Every structure is written in C-alpha cells, then in structure tokens.
Amino acid sequence: MIDAMIYALPFLWDGFLITLAVSGIVVAASLALGLVFGVILAFGPVWIGLPIRVFADTVRAIPLIVLIFTVYYGLPALQVPLSPFWAAVTALAAFKTGHVIEIVRGAITSIHPGQMEAAKSIGLTFLERLVYVVFPQAVRRFLPPWINSVTDSVKGSALVSLVGVVDLMMAIQQVIGRTYQPMPLYILGAMIYIAVNAALSVASRRLEARFAATVAT
C-alpha cells in the first residue's frame, strides 16, 4: 500500500498543479465578478439587478456536472471554441460566481441602512461609503461563507477530469490503470484534498481574526 503511494507521487504532482491552477482561477474570477455583481444587486436599479438575480439563481440551481457538460458541448456548437481546460474553468467560475454574488449581497444588506445614510450626510461619495463604511463591516460576515465556497471550489475541481483535463483525480485514475491498486491511491488523493482544505481553513480563521481585530481598533 505504501509502495503504491510512493510510486504514484511523481505522477500525481502535475495533476495536483492543474487542480491548484483550476481552483485559483475559479476563486479569483468568481470573487471579482461576484463582488461587482453583488454590489450591483444590492444597490443597483431593478432593471440591472434582475438579470443578475436570474443568472445567480439559475447557475446555483443547475448541478455542477450538468453545467460543465453544457459549457463543454454547448459553446463549441455555438462556434465558440474552448479547450477542455477552459470549458471546465468557465463552468466552475460561473457556478461559483452565482454563489459569491449571493454571499456579497447578503453581507452588504446585513449592514443597517442608517450606516449609508449617515455616511451620505457627511458628504461621502457612494464609492467612499462602500469602502470606508460598508465593506469593513460586511467583510466579517462575508469571509466565513466565502471560505466555504473556496474549499468547495477545490473539491469541485475534481469534476474537470470528466472532460479530459488531467487534474489530480484524472492522474489518480491513470496511475490506478497501471498499478491496479485503487484503494491506496484514493486514500492518497483524499489526504491531499484534506491537506489543502485544512490549510485553507487555518488561513481563513487567521484572516477572520485579523479583520475582527482591525475593525475593533
């Protein structure tokens, strides 16, 4: 069992790097888009917020695997060529953006409207009210669910193997095809995912404590 794990490690390294790349791109893209769209949904007019709401509710209602196959097969049918890697990343990013939009909206709207009104009364612009008043308070409520979303992105990245991307999960499958020892390799894969998500959990707790201390001072 240990021998199989040791044998597999060099082969799994490249797949692990792909998993990290997919997860990193998805997290960064969903955070940027989710922040913008979440703010628009919270403060924008209905005619702009409605399409964002429809998008967020739709992608969150579709199983991730269905969304991946829809993008993978659907966009080429519409003459939009995408490699398997970018098709999977696009689907994952859209799925997680829908979640981040809702997290951002919930964190922002949890701040009492009087805070914005008070900031406006002293002459702060809308952007200044967001940066100096709303965001510092909302970030403490945003971080816990967002970190959960990040760990879900790491776990969800395993589905990219279904469209031929050689990530960690696909690399495990390939090594199993050579060694015919599935259990040790699945255990090794689980240990790697647990290690990554445990590191994210520790980082999130430190980040939450830092923001809490910053706001308190």
VEXPA-709968 format. One record per residue (C-alpha): residue number from 1; residue in one letter; x, y, z. Coordinates in steps of 0.05 Angstrom, whole numbers. Layout:
REM VEXPA-709968
k|r|xx|yy|zz
NUM|a|X|Y|Z
...
This chain:
REM VEXPA-709968
k|r|xx|yy|zz
1|m|0|0|0
2|i|55|50|19
3|d|95|28|-41
4|a|37|45|-87
5|m|30|114|-56
6|i|105|128|-63
7|y|104|104|-135
8|a|44|149|-151
9|l|71|214|-122
10|p|113|237|-182
11|f|54|223|-229
12|l|5|260|-185
13|w|46|323|-179
14|d|28|351|-248
15|g|-45|335|-236
16|f|-42|369|-169
17|l|-14|432|-202
18|i|-72|431|-251
19|t|-120|425|-193
20|l|-89|485|-159
21|a|-90|525|-225
22|v|-163|509|-237
23|s|-182|526|-165
24|g|-141|590|-164
25|i|-171|617|-229
26|v|-242|599|-208
27|v|-234|631|-140
28|a|-203|695|-168
29|a|-253|702|-225
30|s|-314|687|-182
31|l|-291|735|-127
32|a|-280|792|-177
33|l|-345|781|-214
34|g|-385|764|-152
35|l|-363|827|-116
36|v|-382|872|-174
37|f|-449|838|-188
38|g|-465|830|-114
39|v|-456|905|-103
40|i|-499|920|-164
41|l|-552|872|-139
42|a|-553|905|-71
43|f|-553|978|-94
44|g|-568|979|-169
45|p|-634|991|-204
46|v|-683|934|-215
47|w|-672|931|-290
48|i|-598|915|-278
49|g|-607|873|-216
50|l|-660|827|-246
51|p|-614|794|-299
52|i|-561|785|-245
53|r|-612|753|-199
54|v|-635|707|-255
55|f|-563|687|-271
56|a|-545|674|-198
57|d|-608|633|-184
58|t|-601|594|-249
59|v|-528|572|-242
60|r|-538|554|-169
61|a|-598|511|-187
62|i|-562|471|-240
63|p|-519|412|-218
64|l|-446|429|-229
65|i|-433|368|-272
66|v|-491|388|-318
67|l|-463|458|-323
68|i|-394|432|-341
69|f|-421|388|-397
70|t|-467|444|-422
71|v|-408|491|-430
72|y|-362|437|-457
73|y|-410|414|-511
74|g|-454|476|-518
75|l|-403|531|-533
76|p|-368|494|-590
77|a|-437|482|-620
78|l|-445|558|-620
79|q|-378|566|-655
80|v|-342|586|-591
81|p|-281|541|-589
82|l|-255|525|-519
83|s|-204|475|-496
84|p|-228|424|-444
85|f|-189|462|-390
86|w|-221|529|-405
87|a|-290|500|-415
88|a|-286|468|-346
89|v|-258|532|-315
90|t|-313|573|-347
91|a|-368|528|-319
92|l|-337|526|-250
93|a|-326|601|-249
94|a|-398|614|-270
95|f|-424|566|-216
96|k|-382|597|-161
97|t|-397|668|-184
98|g|-471|654|-172
99|h|-455|635|-100
100|v|-408|693|-88
101|i|-460|742|-114
102|e|-509|718|-62
103|i|-455|719|-7
104|v|-436|791|-24
105|r|-508|814|-28
106|g|-524|782|39
107|a|-464|811|73
108|i|-477|881|47
109|t|-552|882|61
110|s|-540|858|132
111|i|-510|926|147
112|h|-563|974|173
113|p|-584|1025|120
114|g|-574|1080|171
115|q|-499|1070|163
116|m|-502|1090|90
117|e|-549|1148|105
118|a|-503|1174|160
119|a|-442|1169|114
120|k|-480|1205|59
121|s|-500|1261|106
122|i|-427|1278|120
123|g|-412|1284|45
124|l|-381|1217|27
125|t|-390|1193|-44
126|f|-422|1126|-59
127|l|-354|1093|-70
128|e|-327|1123|-6
129|r|-388|1099|33
130|l|-375|1029|7
131|v|-300|1029|20
132|y|-300|1064|88
133|v|-367|1045|119
134|v|-400|983|88
135|f|-342|938|67
136|p|-304|940|133
137|q|-366|916|169
138|a|-391|869|115
139|v|-324|833|107
140|r|-331|797|174
141|r|-397|769|151
142|f|-372|754|81
143|l|-310|714|99
144|p|-338|651|132
145|p|-386|632|75
146|w|-335|654|23
147|i|-281|609|52
148|n|-331|552|49
149|s|-341|570|-23
150|v|-266|567|-36
151|t|-260|497|-6
152|d|-319|476|-48
153|s|-282|502|-109
154|v|-223|458|-93
155|k|-267|397|-84
156|g|-309|414|-145
157|s|-247|419|-188
158|a|-244|343|-188
159|l|-301|344|-238
160|v|-257|374|-292
161|s|-230|303|-302
162|l|-297|285|-334
163|v|-280|327|-395
164|g|-209|300|-402
165|v|-170|351|-361
166|v|-112|314|-327
167|d|-121|342|-257
168|l|-106|306|-192
169|m|-166|260|-198
170|m|-151|241|-271
171|a|-78|229|-252
172|i|-101|181|-197
173|q|-144|144|-247
174|q|-86|138|-295
175|v|-40|110|-241
176|i|-94|61|-219
177|g|-95|36|-291
178|r|-21|19|-284
179|t|-19|-8|-213
180|y|-89|-38|-205
181|q|-88|-14|-133
182|p|-146|35|-127
183|m|-153|39|-51
184|p|-84|66|-33
185|l|-88|118|-89
186|y|-157|142|-70
187|i|-134|147|2
188|l|-73|187|-21
189|g|-118|232|-62
190|a|-165|243|-3
191|m|-105|261|41
192|i|-82|313|-10
193|y|-151|345|-14
194|i|-157|345|62
195|a|-89|377|69
196|v|-106|433|20
197|n|-174|447|52
198|a|-145|444|122
199|a|-93|496|103
200|l|-149|540|75
201|s|-189|532|139
202|v|-129|553|182
203|a|-116|613|136
204|s|-189|633|139
205|r|-191|633|215
206|r|-129|676|218
207|l|-158|723|166
208|e|-224|729|204
209|a|-186|743|269
210|r|-144|796|234
211|f|-204|832|205
212|a|-241|828|271
213|a|-181|859|307
214|t|-175|913|254
215|v|-248|933|258
216|a|-246|931|334
217|t|-188|980|336
